[in-house]
Amino acid sequence: MRETLGVALVGKRAGAFIAGFSATPGVRIVAVCERDASARDALGTRAGVSAEARYSDYGRMLADARPDAVAIGTPMDLHAEQSIIALGMGIHALCEVTAAVTINECRVLASTAQRAALSGVQYMLAENACFRRELVLVRALASSGRFGRLYYAEGEYLHDVKHLHRNADGTPTWRATWQVGKRGATYATHSLGPVLDWFGPDSRVETVACHGTGVWTDPGLPHDDSCLMICNLANGGLVRIRLDMMSNRPEGASWYQVQGTLGVYEAARGSAPHPVVWFGENAPDPKGSRRWGSLWDHEEALPGWMTGPLAQAATSAGHGGGDFWVAHTFADAILKGTPVPIGIDRALAYTVPGLVSEASIEAGGTPLRVPVI
Ligand SMILES: NC(=O)c1ccc[n+]([C@@H]2O[C@H](COP(=O)([O-])OP(=O)(O)OC[C@H]3O[C@@H](n4cnc5c(N)ncnc54)[C@H](O)[C@@H]3O)[C@@H](O)[C@H]2O)c1
């Protein structure tokens, strides 16, 4: 237990966590760190941080401001390095997705996080999709057996972000290298994270096969417009992940489905604007029938922390409340000395399959074993 937690925000995206940190008693944002001067000032002002506590250099910020925790929202290729530096200094780290961009980085991050844990210092992956109200409700229904034994699920991340691949002067951004500068499911955790958790808190992908459509809309980049990652889980389930950051589409969309022996859930999509569930006649569900029903008829299954006094504040924060709960649950766990909800093992369970998929797609879709790190 500790009374206070001083947090530093790193990279402008970490501003998404301000609402969740501000709603957690004992948390104070003590510094911000941003390379870009105008983004730094905007972030500092939003976070209520004085001019002296606004840094451009990460190492200097850590040494001068000595935060208890960092929230990292910088480009993907900096995630592992910045997390490792913080953890090595005894500073808790909350880091945006994905956890790392190579398998080797995953190994170093894992060993550093395991060493830090010996002195109570924690790492958490900021996978906000795992905190979306709808997906938390599906997880609660799955864990209480309402869908029966799960054996199939799907997750899709369809988001035309071509405008983020190049700067105004035409030079490539970090996304052009780390998200679409190679083939494979390079940004799969938003889809895989929540889906994997429905299969249980220790579920993991055992093998991955990855296939792509080829390049259609931006011949300047090698990334397939759509790619599919087929995952066989160690506990027997089959999961299909689709990643598409290139295709011409009207708006960003995430889609999910799960099938069990007793029931099924399908997220809203396109012309079907409401999430639905169906529980079969043998399901332990008095509302069972042969018709789809609204997922929201089962809201009583939501965990208490999501329906309590912070619910309103969470709803008005970003990504359907996901950003709020990421920050709040991280800070709350550190203050209470309890395990964070997405620790290093889950972070790697979400991240490593995507990295292995890069080799699979290059090998023509060959199924490859996902190492346990
Ligand atoms: N979870 C989500 O829903 C979600 C949404 C958007 C972005 N992201 C993640 O957030 C991260 C940032 O994405 P973005 O869209 O904000 O990228 P961006 O390119 O718009 O911004 C990155 C920022 O990091 C700053 N930066 C770069 N190096 C830095 C350093 N060493 N120290 C401090 N600041 C540094 C840059 O100046 C820039 O302002 C990525 O990992 C991305 O995947 C997650």
PDBQT file of the ligand as one rigid body, heavy atoms in Angstrom, charges set to zero:
ROOT
HETATM    1  N1  LIG A 401      -4.548   2.295 -27.767  1.00  0.00    +0.000 N 
HETATM    2  C1  LIG A 401      -4.997   3.060 -28.741  1.00  0.00    +0.000 C 
HETATM    3  O1  LIG A 401      -6.171   3.077 -29.027  1.00  0.00    +0.000 OA
HETATM    4  C2  LIG A 401      -4.011   3.902 -29.478  1.00  0.00    +0.000 A 
HETATM    5  C3  LIG A 401      -4.444   4.957 -30.289  1.00  0.00    +0.000 A 
HETATM    6  C4  LIG A 401      -3.474   5.738 -30.929  1.00  0.00    +0.000 A 
HETATM    7  C5  LIG A 401      -2.120   5.450 -30.752  1.00  0.00    +0.000 A 
HETATM    8  N2  LIG A 401      -1.763   4.406 -29.966  1.00  0.00    +0.000 N 
HETATM    9  C6  LIG A 401      -0.344   4.109 -29.721  1.00  0.00    +0.000 C 
HETATM   10  O2  LIG A 401       0.244   5.238 -29.125  1.00  0.00    +0.000 OA
HETATM   11  C7  LIG A 401       1.554   5.420 -29.585  1.00  0.00    +0.000 C 
HETATM   12  C8  LIG A 401       1.727   6.813 -30.204  1.00  0.00    +0.000 C 
HETATM   13  O3  LIG A 401       0.867   6.916 -31.319  1.00  0.00    +0.000 OA
HETATM   14  P1  LIG A 401       0.490   8.344 -31.918  1.00  0.00    +0.000 P 
HETATM   15  O4  LIG A 401      -0.601   8.123 -32.883  1.00  0.00    +0.000 OA
HETATM   16  O5  LIG A 401       0.259   9.324 -30.806  1.00  0.00    +0.000 OA
HETATM   17  O6  LIG A 401       1.842   8.691 -32.680  1.00  0.00    +0.000 OA
HETATM   18  P2  LIG A 401       2.319  10.143 -33.148  1.00  0.00    +0.000 P 
HETATM   19  O7  LIG A 401       3.395   9.937 -34.134  1.00  0.00    +0.000 OA
HETATM   20  O8  LIG A 401       1.158  10.981 -33.517  1.00  0.00    +0.000 OA
HETATM   21  O9  LIG A 401       2.944  10.761 -31.825  1.00  0.00    +0.000 OA
HETATM   22  C9  LIG A 401       4.090  10.239 -31.237  1.00  0.00    +0.000 C 
HETATM   23  C10 LIG A 401       4.658  11.316 -30.344  1.00  0.00    +0.000 C 
HETATM   24  O10 LIG A 401       5.769  10.800 -29.619  1.00  0.00    +0.000 OA
HETATM   25  C11 LIG A 401       6.734  11.834 -29.542  1.00  0.00    +0.000 C 
HETATM   26  N3  LIG A 401       8.047  11.232 -29.291  1.00  0.00    +0.000 N 
HETATM   27  C12 LIG A 401       8.829  10.552 -30.173  1.00  0.00    +0.000 A 
HETATM   28  N4  LIG A 401       9.942  10.129 -29.563  1.00  0.00    +0.000 NA
HETATM   29  C13 LIG A 401       9.859  10.546 -28.271  1.00  0.00    +0.000 A 
HETATM   30  C14 LIG A 401      10.710  10.409 -27.149  1.00  0.00    +0.000 A 
HETATM   31  N5  LIG A 401      11.862   9.735 -27.213  1.00  0.00    +0.000 N 
HETATM   32  N6  LIG A 401      10.331  10.975 -25.975  1.00  0.00    +0.000 NA
HETATM   33  C15 LIG A 401       9.164  11.641 -25.903  1.00  0.00    +0.000 A 
HETATM   34  N7  LIG A 401       8.309  11.808 -26.933  1.00  0.00    +0.000 NA
HETATM   35  C16 LIG A 401       8.660  11.250 -28.099  1.00  0.00    +0.000 A 
HETATM   36  C17 LIG A 401       6.645  12.564 -30.870  1.00  0.00    +0.000 C 
HETATM   37  O11 LIG A 401       7.145  13.863 -30.764  1.00  0.00    +0.000 OA
HETATM   38  C18 LIG A 401       5.150  12.534 -31.134  1.00  0.00    +0.000 C 
HETATM   39  O12 LIG A 401       4.481  13.681 -30.666  1.00  0.00    +0.000 OA
HETATM   40  C19 LIG A 401       1.797   4.301 -30.576  1.00  0.00    +0.000 C 
HETATM   41  O13 LIG A 401       2.413   3.241 -29.941  1.00  0.00    +0.000 OA
HETATM   42  C20 LIG A 401       0.424   3.876 -31.009  1.00  0.00    +0.000 C 
HETATM   43  O14 LIG A 401       0.389   2.532 -31.377  1.00  0.00    +0.000 OA
HETATM   44  C21 LIG A 401      -2.672   3.644 -29.330  1.00  0.00    +0.000 A 
ENDROOT
TORSDOF 0
